[in-house]
């Protein structure tokens, strides 16, 4: 493929030609028709599923030239990019972890592409800061990213994962903390897993798949994940197989030892269903002791918090759709012996952690956070102060730790990191995010509206104080609505560029998410997926009805499952929006299960191989519901050429179908980010370019000056 620089140079020559009419790259339409469950289904662009094929590459390059030329011809684009660089030029802080008297933390300075990991001695005045790992030195374009890391209990060794070009595939490396040098070990074919050191520090557990056939790394389906143990200093070929279940190829398996090193915990999931299993092995009986299936059957969520000897603490949905904390003694595992520590309630418990003899319970109350500190009996000790409409994160550590760290943020709150003493309950400010711009003129409010079936749904509206409702405001409406994922308030400096220009940012908490517990999630799954689209449409109609905006000034955006959301809604209600920005979306709902980890989403969407599910999926699948001659809003489809989560062919096929069907002069662009994946680890430079393109495209589409 051509380089980015070549594409940009070619794009500049197209500015004048595209001032009036867009001529879309020609895409061959095959006469491929399949009969599925008695219905004939056309798939004219299936050839695009060969994303590395010569014909596909040529078409994608032409799309890049078209999109690049169009976007760079928008005067506002450079203004947005300049302001975005200014706004993002501040230090982003990671939550520290304290290990063996050393403080480990990350910081992304200014416009660095990737965050750098540092360490220093804790509690020493003027202790020197040492760079432990700088991913920015690993690639010229910043596309090699640190995924995560784990430290030995003595803080001397670090095992970490690296991802290249946004891929879900990671490699595991080992680094000596004191010297800052790698041991040279490389563990490959790891996905959806990271390293977890054994208690003795002699090696670590990880999960991997079999090596895919050459050329199919970004496309092949992922089954039969297995847990291995790597001994420090040995080649990967000698790693010991710890646990595998070939009888259940869809099971995802991860393992870690308890803090005391006595038990090996095995975490079992199947796809993305919100239920899992918990098994363990008593290592005091040897590394090959029998595996005890303590919590089998996928009947609930089981989130392990910690253990005191044989007493295991879990956050679970068992008999508690909004979750509760229970204790199970593996010496007396019968359900009659289970103890409830923190009961469920009206608000969903989003997460919990056990540190220093305390349980930190994080609840979502009307889609924003509340954090309660309890002792190990469940007795409430205090509530931590949070900003209005705020979110919190962190609270990591071990049961014997005296301190933990947590961060707070909000739509108008850049954030701060606090240090909490678990024995005294004293909280002190550890570090503050220092931005070069003011946020006091930002206004955040929560609105509620009734969806199509009468369900009350909330959304957060963020604007500048001098921006008032006038029925004409440019609004960016964002949503997700799936997989039990909650959208809580969080700061994003880039949004300020949109707000300063007079725009409004709206985040809506759709059904399908986890904001209001299990029932809220289930109300947006499978055959009830239309509820999610109705909620999003309802949010748009409410904003129009209440005098914020009008259809021609309303843009919708979302990524991944949110990309599906945006695409489905622009097709169902093309009259309601002036701009649509579906990113890395699941667009072919009849073939999503045939690529990489897509099969796992059947627990959320249903199976195209089942007739009853097929009818539902066919009814909203974006690729299969484009109608020729309809005046669709201006649309920019975004994807990455290395996206091995949602295969890029989803976006390729949908963009081609929409371009040939568009019945209006409104543009339909396909923006393909080179050496980029689903989004994780994307370097700052690429993020800013993408955001500038997104804002500029929306600004022009909404008819703003």
C-alpha positions in Angstrom: 0.0 0.0 0.0 1.1 3.6 -0.5 2.6 5.4 2.5 0.5 8.0 4.4 2.8 10.8 3.0 2.1 9.7 -0.6 -1.6 9.5 0.0 -1.6 13.0 1.5 0.3 14.5 -1.4 -2.1 12.9 -3.9 -5.0 14.1 -1.7 -3.9 17.8 -2.0 -4.3 17.6 -5.8 -7.9 16.5 -5.5 -9.1 19.6 -3.5 -10.4 21.5 -6.5 -11.9 18.5 -8.2 -14.0 17.7 -5.2 -15.3 21.1 -4.4 -18.6 20.3 -6.2 -19.1 16.6 -6.8 -17.6 13.5 -5.2 -16.8 10.7 -7.5 -16.5 7.5 -5.5 -13.9 4.8 -6.3 -15.6 2.1 -8.4 -16.3 -1.1 -6.4 -17.1 -4.3 -8.3 -20.5 -5.7 -7.4 -20.6 -9.5 -7.6 -23.8 -11.4 -8.2 -23.2 -13.5 -5.0 -26.5 -14.5 -3.4 -26.9 -17.0 -0.6 -30.0 -18.6 0.8 -30.1 -18.2 4.5 -33.0 -19.7 6.5 -35.2 -19.5 3.4 -34.3 -15.9 2.5 -32.0 -14.9 -0.4 -29.3 -12.6 0.8 -27.0 -10.7 -1.6 -23.3 -10.1 -0.6 -21.8 -8.2 -3.6 -18.7 -7.0 -1.8 -17.6 -10.2 -0.2 -14.3 -10.0 -2.1 -13.4 -7.1 0.3 -13.1 -9.6 3.1 -9.7 -10.3 1.6 -8.4 -7.1 3.0 -4.8 -7.7 1.7 -6.0 -8.7 -1.8 -4.7 -6.4 -4.6 -8.2 -5.3 -5.6 -9.2 -4.4 -2.0 -5.9 -2.6 -1.4 -6.3 -0.5 -4.6 -9.9 0.4 -3.6 -8.9 1.3 -0.1 -6.1 3.5 -1.3 -8.5 5.3 -3.6 -10.9 5.8 -0.7 -8.0 7.2 1.4 -7.2 9.7 -1.4 -10.8 10.8 -1.7 -11.3 11.2 2.1 -8.0 12.9 2.6 -8.6 15.4 -0.1 -12.1 16.2 1.0 -11.1 16.6 4.7 -8.1 18.8 4.1 -10.1 21.1 1.9 -12.2 22.1 4.9 -10.6 25.3 6.3 -11.9 24.5 9.8 -9.9 21.2 9.9 -6.5 22.9 10.4 -8.0 25.2 13.1 -9.4 22.2 14.9 -6.1 20.4 14.7 -4.1 23.4 16.0 -6.4 23.8 18.9 -6.4 20.1 19.7 -2.7 20.1 19.9 -2.8 23.0 22.3 -5.5 21.3 24.4 -3.7 17.9 24.6 -0.4 19.5 25.5 -0.4 18.6 29.2 0.7 15.7 31.4 -1.7 12.7 31.7 -1.2 10.8 34.9 -1.5 7.1 35.6 -2.7 5.7 38.9 0.4 4.5 40.9 1.0 1.1 42.4 3.2 0.6 45.5 5.3 -2.6 45.4 8.1 -3.5 47.9 8.7 0.1 48.8 8.8 1.3 45.2 6.2 3.5 43.5 5.5 2.5 39.9 3.4 4.9 37.7 2.9 6.1 34.2 2.9 9.6 32.7 2.3 10.9 29.2 4.0 14.2 28.9 2.5 16.8 26.5 2.0 15.4 23.1 4.0 12.2 23.6 2.5 9.3 21.6 2.6 6.8 24.4 2.8 7.0 28.2 6.1 6.2 29.9 6.4 4.0 33.0 8.6 5.3 35.8 9.6 4.2 39.3 11.0 5.8 42.4 11.7 4.9 46.0 8.6 5.7 48.1 8.7 7.9 51.2 12.2 9.4 50.4 12.4 13.1 50.1 13.8 14.0 46.6 13.9 10.3 45.5 15.1 10.1 41.9 12.7 9.2 39.2 13.8 6.4 36.9 12.4 5.6 33.5 11.5 1.9 33.5 9.9 1.6 30.0 9.4 4.2 27.3 7.3 2.7 24.4 8.0 5.9 22.3 11.5 4.5 21.6 10.1 1.3 20.1 8.8 2.6 16.8 9.2 5.8 14.8 5.4 6.4 14.4 4.5 5.6 18.0 2.3 2.6 17.0 4.0 0.1 19.4 2.0 0.4 22.6 2.3 -1.0 26.2 -0.7 -3.1 27.0 -0.2 -3.8 30.7 2.4 -5.1 33.1 2.8 -7.1 36.3 5.5 -7.0 38.9 7.0 -9.6 41.1 6.2 -9.3 44.8 9.7 -8.0 45.5 9.4 -5.4 42.8 12.5 -6.6 41.0 11.1 -7.9 37.8 8.5 -6.6 35.4 6.6 -8.7 32.8 4.8 -6.6 30.2 2.9 -6.8 27.0 3.4 -4.9 23.7 0.9 -4.5 20.9 1.9 -3.3 17.4 -0.3 -1.2 15.1 -3.3 -1.6 17.4 -3.6 -5.4 17.1 -5.2 -7.5 19.8 -2.2 -9.8 19.5 0.5 -9.0 22.1 3.9 -10.2 22.9 5.1 -10.6 26.5 8.6 -9.4 27.5 10.5 -9.4 30.8 12.5 -6.5 32.2 14.9 -6.2 35.2 13.7 -3.1 37.2 17.1 -2.1 38.6 18.9 -2.2 35.3 16.0 -1.3 33.1 17.1 -3.9 30.6 15.1 -6.8 29.0 16.0 -10.4 29.6 15.5 -11.2 25.9 12.5 -13.5 26.4 9.6 -13.1 24.0 6.2 -14.9 24.5 4.1 -14.9 21.3 0.5 -15.5 20.2 -1.0 -14.1 23.3 -4.4 -12.4 23.1 -6.9 -11.3 25.8 -4.4 -12.1 28.4 -1.4 -10.6 30.3 1.3 -12.0 32.5 0.6 -12.9 36.1 3.7 -13.7 38.3 3.6 -16.7 40.6 4.1 -15.9 44.3 7.7 -17.0 44.3 8.6 -14.8 41.3 10.2 -17.7 39.4 7.8 -17.3 36.4 4.4 -16.2 35.3 1.1 -17.5 33.9 -0.4 -16.3 30.6 -2.9 -17.5 28.1 -2.4 -18.0 24.4 -3.9 -19.4 21.2 -2.3 -21.6 18.6 -0.3 -19.8 16.0 -2.6 -18.9 13.0 -1.7 -19.7 9.5 0.6 -17.2 7.9 -1.4 -14.3 6.3 -4.5 -15.0 8.4 -3.3 -13.4 11.7 -5.8 -10.6 11.5 -8.8 -12.7 10.3 -8.6 -16.2 11.7 -11.1 -17.2 14.3 -9.8 -17.5 17.9 -10.7 -20.7 19.7 -9.1 -23.0 22.3 -7.3 -20.6 24.6 -4.9 -22.3 26.9 -3.1 -21.3 30.1 0.7 -21.8 30.3 3.4 -21.2 32.9 6.6 -19.6 31.8 9.8 -20.1 33.9 12.1 -17.1 33.9 15.0 -17.7 31.6 13.5 -20.6 29.6 12.4 -20.5 25.9 8.6 -20.4 25.2 8.8 -23.9 23.8 9.5 -25.3 27.3 6.5 -23.5 28.9 4.3 -25.8 30.9 0.6 -26.3 29.9 -1.3 -25.5 33.0 -4.9 -25.8 31.9 -6.9 -26.4 28.7 -10.4 -27.5 27.8 -10.5 -28.8 24.3 -14.0 -30.1 25.1 -15.1 -26.5 25.3 -13.2 -24.6 22.5 -15.1 -21.4 23.2 -14.0 -21.1 26.8 -11.6 -18.2 27.5 -9.2 -19.1 30.3 -7.0 -16.9 32.5 -5.1 -17.8 35.7 -3.4 -16.2 38.6 -2.2 -17.2 42.1 -3.7 -15.9 45.3 -1.6 -13.4 47.3 -0.5 -16.2 49.7 0.6 -18.4 46.8 -1.5 -21.3 48.0 -4.2 -21.4 45.3 -4.1 -21.1 41.5 -7.3 -19.4 40.4 -8.7 -20.2 37.0 -11.1 -17.7 35.5 -13.4 -19.1 32.9 -15.6 -17.1 30.4 -17.4 -18.0 27.3 -17.7 -15.2 24.7 -19.0 -12.0 26.1 -21.8 -13.4 28.1 -22.1 -11.6 31.5 -21.8 -14.9 33.4 -18.5 -16.8 34.1 -17.0 -19.6 36.2 -14.4 -19.8 38.9 -12.2 -22.9 39.4 -9.1 -23.3 41.6 -6.2 -25.7 42.2 -4.7 -26.1 45.7 -1.0 -25.7 45.0 -0.1 -26.9 48.5 -0.9 -30.3 47.0 1.4 -29.8 44.1 1.3 -28.1 40.7 -0.8 -30.9 39.2 -3.3 -31.1 42.0 -6.9 -31.6 40.8 -8.8 -28.5 39.6 -11.9 -27.8 41.7 -14.8 -26.4 39.8 -16.0 -24.2 42.7 -18.5 -22.1 40.7 -19.4 -23.9 37.4 -22.3 -23.5 35.1 -22.2 -19.9 34.0 -25.1 -19.0 36.3 -23.7 -15.6 37.4 -20.8 -13.1 37.4 -18.0 -14.1 39.8 -15.5 -11.3 40.3 -12.7 -12.4 42.7 -11.8 -9.7 45.2 -9.3 -11.5 47.5 -9.0 -14.2 50.1 -8.2 -14.7 53.8 -7.0 -18.3 53.9 -9.9 -20.5 52.7 -12.4 -17.6 52.7 -12.8 -16.2 49.2 -14.6 -12.8 48.6 -16.5 -12.3 45.3 -18.6 -9.5 43.7 -21.4 -11.4 42.1 -24.8 -11.2 40.4 -25.9 -14.4 42.0 -29.3 -13.6 43.5 -28.5 -9.9 43.0 -29.0 -8.4 39.5 -27.3 -5.2 40.8 -24.5 -7.3 42.3 -23.5 -8.0 46.0 -20.4 -9.1 47.8 -20.3 -12.6 49.2 -17.8 -14.8 51.0 -17.4 -18.5 50.1 -15.2 -20.7 52.3 -13.6 -23.4 50.0 -13.3 -25.6 53.1 -17.1 -25.5 53.4 -18.3 -24.6 49.8 -21.9 -25.6 50.3 -24.3 -22.7 49.4 -25.8 -22.9 52.9 -22.5 -21.6 54.2 -22.2 -18.6 51.9 -22.1 -15.2 53.6 -23.4 -12.0 52.2 -21.1 -9.1 53.2 -22.4 -6.2 51.1 -26.0 -6.6 49.9 -27.3 -5.6 46.6 -29.5 -2.6 46.3 -31.3 -0.2 44.0 -28.0 1.1 42.5 -25.7 -1.2 40.6 -22.3 -2.0 42.2 -20.0 -1.4 39.2 -16.9 -2.7 40.9 -15.3 -3.6 44.2 -11.8 -4.2 45.5 -10.1 -5.5 48.7 -7.1 -3.6 49.9 -5.6 -3.3 53.4 -8.4 -4.9 55.2 -11.0 -2.7 53.5 -13.5 -3.2 50.7 -14.0 -0.3 48.3 -17.5 -0.5 46.8 -18.0 1.6 43.6 -21.7 2.1 42.8 -23.3 3.8 39.8 -26.0 6.1 41.1 -28.0 7.5 38.1 -25.0 6.9 35.8 -22.3 8.6 38.0 -20.1 7.2 40.7 -20.4 6.8 44.5 -17.6 5.1 46.4 -18.2 3.5 49.9 -15.4 2.1 52.1 -16.4 -0.9 54.2 -14.5 -3.2 56.6 -14.3 -7.0 55.8 -17.6 -7.6 57.6 -19.4 -5.2 55.2 -19.8 -2.4 57.7 -19.8 1.0 56.0 -17.1 3.3 57.3 -17.3 6.3 55.0 -18.2 7.7 51.5 -15.4 9.2 49.5 -16.0 12.8 48.2 -16.3 12.9 44.4 -16.9 15.8 42.0 -20.5 16.5 40.8 -21.3 13.9 38.1 -17.9 12.3 38.7 -16.2 9.0 38.2 -13.5 7.2 40.2 -11.0 4.5 39.4 -8.1 2.6 41.0 -8.3 1.2 44.6 -5.7 -1.4 43.6 -3.4 -3.3 46.0 -3.0 -6.3 48.2 -4.9 -7.3 51.4 -1.8 -6.5 53.5 -1.2 -3.1 52.0 -1.7 0.0 54.2 -2.3 2.4 51.3 -4.1 2.5 48.0 -4.4 5.1 45.2 -7.5 6.3 43.3 -8.3 8.9 40.7 -11.4 11.1 40.2 -12.6 12.8 37.0 -15.7 14.2 35.4 -16.8 15.9 32.1 -15.5 19.2 33.5 -12.9 17.8 35.9 -9.4 17.0 34.5 -8.8 14.8 37.5 -6.6 14.2 40.5 -5.0 11.2 42.2 -5.4 10.6 45.9 -3.6 8.4 48.4 -5.8 6.7 51.0 -4.5 5.2 54.3 -6.6 2.1 55.0 -5.9 2.2 58.7 -6.6 5.8 59.5 -9.0 6.6 56.6 -7.0 9.6 55.8 -7.0 10.8 52.2 -4.2 13.1 50.8 -3.8 14.6 47.3 -1.0 12.7 45.6 -1.0 14.5 42.2 -3.1 16.9 40.3 -3.7 17.0 36.6 -2.5 20.5 35.5 -4.1 21.7 32.3 -3.2 24.9 30.4 -6.8 25.9 29.9 -9.8 26.7 32.1 -12.8 24.4 32.7 -14.8 26.7 34.9 -16.9 27.9 32.0 -18.0 24.4 31.2 -21.6 23.4 32.2 -22.7 19.8 32.7 -26.3 18.8 33.3 -28.1 15.5 33.3 -31.4 15.3 31.4 -33.9 12.5 31.3 -36.3 11.5 28.5 -38.9 8.9 27.8 -37.9 6.4 25.1 -40.4 4.9 22.6 -41.7 2.3 25.1 -41.8 4.8 28.0 -38.5 3.8 29.6 -36.8 6.7 31.3 -33.3 7.2 29.9 -30.6 9.7 31.1 -28.0 11.7 29.2 -25.3 14.1 30.1 -25.2 17.5 28.2 -21.9 19.4 28.2 -21.6 22.9 26.9 -19.9 26.3 27.5 -21.7 28.7 29.8 -22.3 31.2 27.0 -24.0 28.6 24.8 -27.7 28.7 25.3 -30.5 26.7 23.7 -31.6 28.3 20.4 -32.8 25.3 18.3 -29.7 25.7 16.0 -26.8 24.4 18.1 -24.4 21.9 16.6 -24.7 18.8 18.8 -22.5 15.7 18.9 -24.6 12.8 20.3 -22.5 9.9 21.5 -23.7 6.4 22.6 -22.7 2.8 22.9 -25.5 0.6 24.4 -24.2 -2.9 24.7 -22.1 -5.6 26.4 -23.0 -4.4 29.9 -20.5 -1.5 29.4 -21.3 1.6 31.3 -20.7 5.1 30.1 -19.8 7.2 33.1 -18.6 10.8 33.2 -14.9 11.3 32.1 -12.7 14.2 31.0 -11.6 14.5 27.5 -9.6 17.7 26.6 -10.3 17.2 22.9 -14.0 17.8 23.4 -13.2 21.4 24.4 -12.3 22.2 20.8 -15.9 21.3 19.9 -17.4 23.2 22.8 -15.3 26.3 22.2 -16.5 26.4 18.6 -20.1 26.6 20.0 -20.9 22.9 19.9 -22.6 20.8 22.5 -21.5 17.3 23.5 -24.1 14.8 24.7 -23.5 11.3 26.1 -26.5 9.1 26.5 -26.8 6.0 28.7 -28.6 3.6 26.5 -30.1 0.2 27.4 -27.7 -2.6 26.7 -25.1 -0.9 28.9 -24.5 -1.7 32.6 -25.5 1.7 34.2 -28.6 0.2 35.9 -27.7 -3.4 36.3 -28.5 -6.7 34.7 -32.0 -5.8 33.7 -30.8 -2.7 31.9 -28.3 -4.7 29.9 -30.7 -7.5 29.0 -33.2 -4.9 27.8 -30.8 -4.2 24.9 -29.6 -7.6 24.0 -30.5 -10.1 21.2 -34.1 -9.8 20.2 -34.4 -6.5 22.3 -31.6 -4.8 20.5 -34.0 -2.4 18.8 -34.6 -0.8 22.2 -31.0 0.5 22.0 -31.7 2.2 18.7 -35.0 3.5 19.9 -33.3 5.0 23.0 -30.7 6.8 20.7 -33.4 8.1 18.4 -35.4 9.2 21.5 -32.4 11.2 22.8 -32.1 13.0 19.4 -35.8 13.7 19.4 -35.7 15.0 22.9 -32.9 17.4 22.1 -34.8 18.7 19.2 -38.1 19.0 21.0 -36.5 20.8 23.9 -35.0 23.4 21.7 -31.3 22.5 21.7 -30.9 21.7 18.0 -32.6 20.6 14.8 -31.9 17.5 12.5 -29.6 19.3 10.2 -27.4 20.4 13.1 -27.3 17.0 14.8 -24.3 14.6 14.5 -24.2 11.1 15.9 -21.0 9.2 16.8 -20.0 5.9 18.3 -17.4 3.2 18.0 -17.4 -0.6 17.8 -20.8 -1.7 19.1 -21.5 2.1 19.0 -20.5 2.1 15.3 -23.3 -0.4 14.8 -25.6 1.8 16.7 -24.8 4.9 14.6 -25.1 3.0 11.3 -28.4 1.3 12.3 -29.9 4.7 13.4 -28.8 6.6 10.3 -30.5 4.0 8.2 -33.7 3.8 10.2 -34.0 7.6 10.6 -32.1 9.4 7.9 -34.3 12.4 8.3 -33.3 12.9 12.0 -29.5 13.6 11.6 -27.2 15.9 9.7 -24.1 13.8 10.1 -23.2 10.3 11.1 -19.7 9.1 12.3 -19.7 5.3 12.7 -16.3 4.1 13.8 -14.9 0.5 13.7 -18.5 -0.7 13.6 -20.0 -4.2 13.4 -21.8 -3.7 10.1 -22.4 -7.2 8.7 -24.6 -8.8 11.3 -25.0 -12.0 9.2 -21.2 -12.8 9.1 -19.7 -11.1 12.2 -19.2 -14.5 13.8 -16.8 -15.6 11.1 -13.9 -13.3 11.9 -11.3 -13.3 14.8 -13.2 -13.1 18.1 -16.6 -12.2 16.5 -18.1 -15.6 17.4 -18.0 -14.5 21.1 -20.5 -11.7 20.5 -23.3 -14.2 19.7 -24.2 -14.2 23.4 -24.9 -10.4 23.0 -26.4 -10.3 19.5 -27.7 -13.8 18.9 -26.5 -16.3 16.3 -27.0 -15.7 12.5 -27.0 -19.5 12.3 -30.3 -19.7 14.2 -33.4 -18.9 12.2 -35.1 -17.0 15.0 -32.0 -14.8 15.6 -31.3 -14.4 11.9 -34.7 -12.6 11.5 -33.8 -10.1 14.2 -30.3 -9.5 12.9 -31.4 -9.2 9.3 -33.9 -6.6 10.4 -31.2 -4.1 11.6 -27.9 -5.3 10.0 -26.5 -2.0 8.5 -25.0 -3.7 5.5 -28.4 -5.3 4.6 -30.7 -2.3 5.2 -29.2 0.3 2.9 -31.8 1.4 0.4 -30.9 2.9 -3.0 -32.0 6.5 -3.6 -32.6 7.4 0.0 -31.1 10.8 1.1 -28.8 9.7 3.9 -27.0 12.2 6.1 -23.3 13.1 5.5 -21.5 10.0 6.7 -17.8 9.2 7.5 -17.1 5.6 8.2 -13.9 5.1 10.2 -11.8 2.0 10.6 -8.2 0.9 11.1 -6.3 -1.4 8.6 -5.1 -3.6 11.5 -8.3 -3.9 13.4 -8.5 -7.6 14.4 -11.3 -7.0 16.9 -14.0 -5.8 14.4 -12.6 -6.9 11.0 -12.1 -3.9 8.7 -14.2 -5.6 6.0 -17.3 -4.6 8.0 -16.6 -0.9 7.3 -15.3 -1.5 3.8 -18.5 -3.3 2.6 -20.8 -0.9 4.4 -19.1 2.2 3.0 -19.2 0.8 -0.6 -22.9 -0.1 -0.2 -23.8 3.4 1.2 -21.8 5.2 -1.5 -23.6 3.5 -4.4 -27.0 3.9 -2.8 -26.7 7.6 -1.6 -29.6 9.5 -3.1 -28.3 13.0 -2.1 -25.3 15.1 -2.6 -24.3 14.5 1.0 -20.8 12.9 1.1 -20.1 9.3 2.2 -16.4 8.9 3.1 -14.4 5.9 4.2 -11.5 7.0 6.5 -9.0 4.1 6.9 -6.2 4.7 9.5 -3.0 3.0 8.5 -1.1 0.9 11.1 -4.1 1.3 13.4 -6.4 -1.2 15.1 -9.6 -1.0 17.1 -8.4 2.0 19.1 -6.4 0.7 22.1 -2.8 2.0 22.1 -3.4 4.5 19.3 -0.6 7.1 19.4 -1.5 10.7 20.3 -0.6 12.0 16.8 -3.0 9.6 15.2 -5.7 10.4 17.7 -5.4 14.2 17.1 -5.6 13.7 13.3 -8.6 11.5 13.6 -10.4 13.9 15.9 -9.6 16.9 13.7 -11.0 15.1 10.7 -14.1 14.0 12.7 -14.9 17.5 14.0 -14.2 19.2 10.6 -16.3 16.7 8.7 -19.2 17.2 11.2 -18.8 21.0 11.2 -19.1 21.2 7.5 -21.9 18.6 7.3 -23.9 20.6 9.9 -23.6 23.8 7.8 -21.6 25.7 10.4 -19.5 28.8 9.4 
